[in-house]
C-alpha cells in the first residue's frame, strides 16, 4: 500500500505541454482527449530516474553489477536516463504505429496525490483520470460506488502478444484479488504486509525474547516497550491493531486448529477475515479501550517521521508497512544497527495497490501503460526505485530477488522457498538472518501468508464512528 515513502517530494509531471484548447472544462484539464492519458498515483511511486543508473563508473564491483544487469534484463544502466512515464511515450510510439494516437503527440499526465482519501475526494469533486492506483480498500469502495469499470477480457488473455500484465501476474496475488472481488477491476502493482520493525538488542533480555514479545499484538502495551515504540496515526491501521489485540488469543487458538487439520484453509481464512473486519458497535467499544491502553504505552503516533527514530536508535520499535520496513532495515545498517521485521503470529494485514480504470477511461492508452510497466525490466526498475514488492512474477524478477539476497556461504544459511509466488522450484539459499529481515519483509514465507487478511473498506456509518473514536483517543 503506497504510504509516505522516505523520499516524499511534491511534484507535478507533464510529458508534453497541454494545448490551451484542451483546458476548457473548468477543471484545468481535458478529460476526453484521445491522445492524453491521465494517471493518478502516489508520490515517488514510479521510477523517476536517477537511481538505478546512478553508480560510480570507476568502481569495478559496480561495473560488474552493470554488466550483470545488462545480461539479465537486456538493457544497460546508462541507457536508463528517463523516468518511466517518458519512456512509455517512446515505447508506445515505436510499438503502436497503426494507432490513431500515434499520429498525435501522446501526452501522459502523472498526477501525484497524498493518500487514498485525497484521491476519493478529488474524484467526488469532479476530477477525472484514466488510471488510478488506489489501495485495496479504496478500490473496493470505488467499485461499490460504480466509479470504476472492469477491464476487457482480452486484457487478461495471456496468449495475446504484449499482454505483459496477464503473462506475469502472480497466481498468489490474483487469488487475493479474487477474494476481494476485484479480479476484473484491478491490475496489481505492489503488495505487502504490516508488522513490527524492532531492535532485537534493546527489548527484553535477548534477541529471542525480543522476537517473542514483538510477534504479539500485545507488544503495543507491553512493559518491555513502554516509550520505546510508535504506532500509526490513522484510524484504519489503528483499528486493525486494536482488533489484533482484542482477538489475539482467539485467533491463535483458531490457528492451532488449522495446523492440526481440524479446519480447512478456506474456513480458516474466512474466520480470520470476519474477526479482523469486525466493525460492530460492541467491538468498536472494546477496541477503543485497548487503543487507549496502547496510547498510554507508546512513545507517540507517526505517519512517516517515526521511521528515522528507529533507524538511528532513538526508539526501538514501530508498527510499519513492509516496504518501509525494508527501507528502515537498510538505513539502520549505516548506524550499525541490525533491525528485524516480524508479522504478528495470530494474524496481520495484507495490502495491495493496483491500477483501476475510471468510467470512460482511454482503454487503449490505459492498458498499454499497464502492460509497459509490467515488462519485467520495468517491474525491477520500480521495485528498486521505491523499495516495495511487485504483484508480478517472472524469471527476470526472481533473478533480481536472487541477486539481492542469495548467498554462496555454507554456514548460517537457510533455504527460502518462494514457489508460492513465483511458481514451482523457486528456492533461494540465503543468510539465516533474512528470515526475519529484508527478504521476509518483501516475501513472507508460506507459513506466514496463511494468516494474512485483507482489510475491507468501512461502510460510511462504521467509518464515521471509528474515525470519531480515533480522534478522541489520539
C-alpha positions in Angstrom: 0.0 0.0 0.0 1.7 3.1 -1.1 2.1 5.2 2.0 4.5 8.1 2.7 7.8 6.8 1.4 11.2 8.0 2.6 11.6 10.4 -0.3 8.4 12.5 -0.2 8.6 15.1 -2.9 5.7 17.3 -4.2 5.8 17.3 -7.9 3.5 17.7 -11.0 4.7 15.9 -14.1 3.8 16.5 -17.7 5.3 14.8 -20.7 4.3 17.4 -23.2 2.7 20.8 -23.0 -1.1 20.7 -22.9 -2.7 22.8 -25.7 -4.9 25.6 -24.5 -7.8 24.2 -26.4 -7.7 21.2 -24.0 -8.3 23.3 -20.9 -11.9 24.3 -21.4 -13.8 22.3 -18.8 -13.2 24.5 -15.8 -11.0 21.9 -14.1 -7.8 22.9 -15.8 -7.5 19.8 -18.0 -9.2 17.8 -20.7 -10.7 14.5 -19.6 -11.6 13.3 -23.1 -8.7 14.0 -25.4 -7.8 10.7 -27.1 -4.1 11.4 -27.1 -4.0 12.2 -23.3 -3.5 9.6 -20.6 -4.2 10.9 -17.0 -2.6 8.8 -14.3 -3.3 9.5 -10.6 -0.9 7.7 -8.2 1.3 8.4 -5.2 4.5 10.5 -4.8 7.6 8.7 -5.9 5.7 5.6 -6.9 7.2 5.1 -10.3 10.9 5.2 -11.3 11.6 8.9 -11.8 15.2 8.3 -13.0 18.5 8.9 -11.3 18.6 5.8 -9.1 19.4 2.5 -10.8 21.9 4.0 -13.1 23.5 6.5 -10.7 26.6 4.4 -10.0 30.3 5.3 -9.8 31.6 4.0 -13.1 35.1 3.8 -11.6 34.1 1.1 -9.1 34.8 -2.4 -10.6 32.2 -4.0 -8.4 29.5 -1.7 -9.7 30.7 -2.2 -13.2 30.3 -5.9 -12.7 26.8 -5.2 -11.5 26.0 -3.1 -14.6 27.3 -6.0 -16.8 25.1 -8.5 -14.8 22.1 -6.2 -15.2 22.6 -5.9 -18.9 22.9 -9.7 -19.3 19.9 -10.3 -17.1 17.5 -7.7 -18.3 18.8 -6.8 -21.8 19.4 -3.1 -21.1 22.3 -1.1 -19.9 22.0 1.1 -16.9 23.4 4.1 -18.8 20.5 3.9 -21.2 18.0 4.3 -18.4 18.1 8.1 -18.2 14.4 8.9 -18.5 11.5 8.5 -16.0 9.3 5.5 -16.9 6.4 7.7 -17.8 8.6 9.4 -20.5 9.9 6.0 -21.7 6.3 4.9 -22.1 5.7 7.6 -24.7 8.7 6.5 -26.7 7.8 2.8 -26.4 4.2 3.5 -27.4 5.1 5.4 -30.5 7.5 2.7 -31.5 5.1 -0.2 -31.0 1.7 1.2 -31.9 2.4 2.9 -35.2 -1.0 1.9 -36.5 -2.9 3.6 -33.7 -4.8 6.8 -34.2 -3.0 8.2 -31.2 0.4 7.5 -32.9 -0.5 10.3 -35.3 -0.6 12.8 -32.5 1.8 13.9 -29.7 1.0 11.5 -26.9 0.6 13.2 -23.6 0.9 11.5 -20.2 -0.1 13.5 -17.2 1.1 11.9 -13.9 -0.7 13.4 -11.0 0.7 12.6 -7.5 -1.9 12.5 -4.7 -1.3 12.4 -1.0 -3.4 9.5 0.1 -6.5 7.4 -0.8 -8.9 9.8 0.8 -7.4 12.7 -1.2 -7.9 10.6 -4.3 -11.5 9.9 -3.4 -12.3 13.5 -2.6 -10.9 14.7 -5.9 -13.0 12.2 -7.8 -16.1 13.2 -6.0 -15.4 16.9 -6.7 -15.3 16.1 -10.4 -11.7 15.4 -11.3 -11.3 12.7 -14.0 -8.5 10.3 -14.6 -7.9 7.3 -16.8 -5.9 5.3 -14.4 -5.9 5.4 -10.6 -3.6 3.4 -8.2 -5.6 3.1 -5.0 -5.1 0.7 -2.2 -7.2 -2.3 -1.8 -10.0 -0.8 0.4 -10.3 2.2 -1.8 -10.5 0.1 -4.9 -13.4 -1.8 -3.2 -15.1 1.5 -2.4 -14.7 2.9 -5.9 -16.2 -0.3 -7.3 -19.1 -0.3 -4.9 -19.9 3.3 -5.9 -19.7 2.5 -9.6 -16.8 4.9 -10.2 -14.5 2.4 -11.9 -15.1 -0.1 -14.8 -13.8 -3.6 -15.5 -11.1 -4.3 -17.9 -11.9 -6.0 -21.2 -11.5 -9.8 -21.0 -8.8 -9.5 -23.7 -6.6 -7.6 -21.2 -6.3 -10.8 -19.1 -5.5 -13.1 -22.1 -2.0 -14.5 -21.6 -1.9 -15.6 -25.2 -2.0 -12.1 -26.7 1.4 -10.7 -27.6 2.2 -7.7 -25.5 -0.1 -8.6 -22.6 2.7 -8.4 -20.1 0.5 -8.0 -17.1 -1.6 -11.1 -17.9 1.6 -13.1 -18.6 3.4 -12.0 -15.4 0.7 -11.7 -12.8 1.4 -14.0 -9.8 -1.2 -16.6 -9.1 -0.8 -15.7 -5.4 -1.8 -12.0 -5.9 -4.5 -13.0 -8.4 -6.1 -15.1 -5.8 -6.1 -12.2 -3.3 -7.8 -10.0 -5.9 -10.4 -12.7 -6.4 -11.1 -12.9 -2.7 -11.5 -9.1 -2.7 -14.0 -9.4 -5.6 -11.7 -7.2 -7.7 -10.4 -9.6 -10.3 -11.9 -7.9 -13.3 -11.3 -4.4 -12.0 -7.7 -4.3 -10.9 -4.2 -4.8 -12.3 -2.0 -5.4 -9.3 1.0 -3.1 -8.8 2.6 -3.5 -5.4 1.7 -5.6 -2.3 2.9 -6.2 1.2 2.1 -6.7 4.8 2.1 -4.9 8.1 4.2 -5.8 11.1 6.7 -4.5 13.6 10.2 -3.3 12.9 12.3 -3.5 16.0 15.8 -3.6 17.5 16.2 -7.1 19.0 19.1 -6.0 21.3 17.0 -3.4 23.2 13.8 -5.2 24.0 13.7 -7.9 26.7 16.9 -9.7 27.8 17.8 -11.4 24.5 17.1 -11.3 20.8 14.9 -14.4 21.1 12.9 -12.8 23.9 12.5 -9.7 21.8 11.1 -11.7 18.9 8.7 -13.4 21.2 7.5 -10.1 22.6 7.2 -8.4 19.2 5.3 -11.2 17.5 2.3 -10.4 19.7 -0.1 -7.5 19.2 0.1 -7.0 22.9 3.6 -5.7 22.4 1.9 -2.3 21.8 1.2 -2.1 25.5 3.9 -4.4 26.9 6.1 -3.0 29.7 9.1 -4.0 27.7 8.2 -1.5 25.0 7.0 1.4 27.2 8.0 4.7 25.5 10.1 2.7 23.0 7.5 2.0 20.3 5.4 4.0 17.9 2.1 3.3 16.2 0.4 4.6 13.1 -1.5 7.9 13.2 -4.5 6.9 11.2 -7.9 5.3 12.1 -7.8 2.3 9.8 -4.4 0.9 10.8 -5.0 1.7 14.5 -8.4 0.0 14.4 -6.8 -3.1 12.8 -4.2 -3.1 15.6 -7.0 -2.9 18.1 -8.7 -5.9 16.5 -5.4 -7.8 16.7 -5.1 -7.1 20.4 -8.8 -7.9 21.0 -8.9 -11.2 19.2 -5.3 -12.4 19.6 -6.0 -15.4 21.9 -9.0 -16.5 19.9 -7.1 -16.3 16.6 -4.1 -18.2 18.0 -6.5 -21.0 19.0 -8.0 -20.9 15.6 -4.6 -21.1 14.0 -3.7 -24.2 16.1 -6.9 -25.9 14.9 -6.0 -25.2 11.4 -2.4 -26.6 11.8 -3.9 -29.7 13.3 -6.1 -30.2 10.2 -9.3 -29.8 12.1 -10.5 -26.9 9.8 -9.6 -26.4 6.2 -7.8 -23.4 4.8 -10.8 -21.7 3.3 -12.7 -21.8 6.6 -9.7 -20.6 8.5 -9.1 -17.7 6.2 -12.8 -16.8 6.2 -12.9 -16.8 10.0 -9.8 -14.7 10.2 -11.3 -12.2 7.8 -14.5 -12.0 9.8 -12.6 -11.2 13.0 -10.2 -8.7 11.5 -13.0 -6.8 9.7 -15.4 -6.7 12.6 -16.8 -3.1 12.8 -19.8 -3.7 15.0 -20.5 -1.1 17.7 -19.8 -3.5 20.6 -16.5 -4.5 19.0 -15.6 -0.8 18.4 -16.1 -0.1 22.1 -13.8 -2.9 23.1 -11.2 -1.8 20.6 -11.4 1.7 21.9 -10.5 0.6 25.4 -7.5 -1.3 24.1 -6.3 1.6 22.0 -6.5 3.9 25.0 -4.3 1.4 26.8 -1.9 1.3 23.9 -1.8 5.1 23.6 -0.5 5.4 27.1 2.3 3.0 26.4 3.6 4.1 23.0 6.1 6.9 22.6 3.9 8.5 20.0 1.9 8.2 16.8 3.5 8.7 13.4 2.8 8.5 9.7 6.3 8.8 8.2 8.6 10.7 10.5 8.9 8.0 13.1 10.9 5.7 10.9 14.2 7.6 11.4 13.8 7.5 15.2 14.1 3.7 15.0 16.7 3.7 12.3 19.0 5.9 14.3 18.3 4.1 17.6 16.3 6.8 19.4 13.4 4.4 19.6 13.4 0.6 19.4 10.2 -0.5 17.6 7.5 0.7 15.3 4.4 -0.6 13.5 5.2 -0.4 9.8 4.2 -1.3 6.3 6.6 -3.9 4.8 8.1 -1.6 2.1 9.0 0.9 4.8 10.4 -1.9 6.9 12.9 -2.8 4.1 13.9 0.8 3.9 14.4 1.1 7.7 16.4 -2.1 7.9 18.7 -1.0 5.1 19.2 2.5 6.5 19.9 1.2 10.0 23.0 -0.5 8.8 24.6 2.9 8.4 24.1 3.3 12.2 25.5 -0.2 12.9 22.0 -1.5 13.9 20.5 -4.7 12.8 16.8 -4.2 12.8 14.3 -7.0 12.3 10.7 -7.4 11.0 8.1 -9.6 12.4 4.5 -10.2 11.5 2.2 -11.0 14.5 1.7 -14.7 14.8 -2.1 -14.5 15.2 -3.0 -12.5 12.1 -2.0 -9.4 10.2 -2.8 -7.3 7.3 -2.0 -7.9 3.6 -2.4 -4.9 1.5 -2.1 -4.2 -2.2 -2.2 -1.2 -4.6 -3.3 -1.7 -8.2 -4.3 0.1 -11.4 -8.1 0.7 -11.9 -9.8 2.4 -14.7 -12.3 5.2 -14.1 -15.5 5.2 -16.0 -14.9 6.4 -19.6 -11.1 5.8 -19.4 -9.0 5.8 -22.5 -8.9 2.0 -22.8 -6.1 1.8 -25.3 -3.7 4.1 -23.6 -4.6 2.8 -20.1 -3.9 -0.9 -20.8 -0.8 -0.1 -22.9 0.6 1.9 -19.9 -0.1 -1.0 -17.5 1.5 -3.5 -19.9 4.5 -1.3 -20.3 5.0 -1.1 -16.5 4.5 -4.9 -16.4 7.5 -5.7 -18.6 10.0 -7.5 -16.3 12.8 -4.9 -16.7 10.3 -2.1 -15.7 9.0 -4.1 -12.8 12.6 -4.4 -11.5 13.2 -0.7 -12.0 10.1 0.2 -9.9 10.9 -2.3 -7.2 14.4 -1.0 -6.9 13.3 2.6 -7.0 10.5 2.6 -4.5 11.6 -0.4 -2.3 8.2 -2.1 -2.4 7.3 -5.5 -3.9 5.6 -6.0 -7.2 2.5 -8.1 -7.7 4.1 -9.6 -10.7 6.5 -12.6 -11.2 8.8 -13.7 -13.9 12.2 -15.3 -14.2 13.8 -11.9 -14.5 12.1 -10.6 -11.4 13.1 -13.8 -9.5 16.7 -13.3 -10.7 16.7 -9.8 -9.3 15.4 -11.1 -5.9 18.1 -13.8 -6.0 20.8 -11.3 -6.8 19.6 -9.2 -3.9 19.5 -12.0 -1.3 21.1 -15.3 -2.3 24.4 -16.2 -0.8 27.3 -18.6 -1.6 28.1 -19.1 2.1 27.8 -22.5 3.5 27.2 -21.7 7.2 24.3 -20.0 8.9 22.1 -20.3 5.8 18.6 -21.4 5.1 16.5 -22.5 2.2 13.8 -19.9 1.4 11.0 -21.2 -0.7 9.3 -18.6 -2.9 7.4 -21.1 -5.0 4.0 -19.8 -3.7 4.7 -16.6 -5.5 7.0 -17.4 -8.5 5.9 -20.9 -9.2 7.4 -24.3 -8.5 11.2 -24.7 -8.0 12.0 -21.2 -6.9 14.0 -21.5 -3.8 16.9 -19.4 -2.5 19.8 -20.1 -0.2 20.0 -17.1 2.0 21.7 -15.8 5.1 19.6 -17.2 8.0 19.1 -13.6 9.2 17.0 -12.9 6.1 14.2 -15.0 7.5 13.4 -12.0 9.7 14.9 -9.1 7.8 14.5 -7.6 4.3 13.6 -10.8 2.4 11.0 -11.8 4.9 9.5 -8.2 4.7 9.3 -8.4 0.9 8.2 -12.0 0.6 6.9 -13.6 3.8 7.2 -17.4 4.0 4.4 -19.6 3.1 3.5 -20.4 6.7 3.0 -16.7 7.4 0.9 -15.9 4.4 -1.9 -18.1 5.6 -2.7 -15.7 8.5 -2.8 -12.5 6.4 -6.1 -10.7 5.9 -7.2 -8.0 3.6 -8.8 -5.2 5.5 -12.0 -4.2 3.7 -13.4 -0.7 3.3 -15.7 0.6 6.1 -19.3 1.4 5.4 -20.0 5.1 6.0 -21.7 4.7 9.4 -18.9 2.4 10.6 -16.2 4.7 9.2 -17.6 7.8 10.8 -17.9 6.0 14.2 -14.4 4.6 14.0 -12.9 8.0 13.0 -14.6 9.7 15.9 -13.3 7.1 18.3 -9.8 7.5 17.0 -9.9 11.3 17.1 -10.9 11.1 20.8 -8.1 8.7 21.6 -5.2 10.3 19.8 
